[in-house]
Amino acid sequence: MTLVRKNNRSLSYYKIVLYPTLFNDYLVIHHCGLHCSKSSKKHYFSSKKEALLSSLNIISAKKAEGFELLSS
């Protein structure tokens, strides 16, 4: 899922991706684009439910910062 925030002169994005792993757990990777750290943040979760709840928490926090879902 990609979130974007448009300012007068710039466009920032934040990307969140959920992957199942080979060890029956889930990996959530999130990182931001312009004007942010280039490193990704990775978190492992033992269940899909935990991973989805974490992703939703990240999305809620980013929406509070002015990000919106990228419409395709």
Secondary structure, 3 states (H helix, E strand, C coil): CEEEEECCCCEEEEEEEEEECCCCCEEEEEEECCCCCCCCEEEEECCHHHHHHHHHHHHHHHHHCCCEECCC
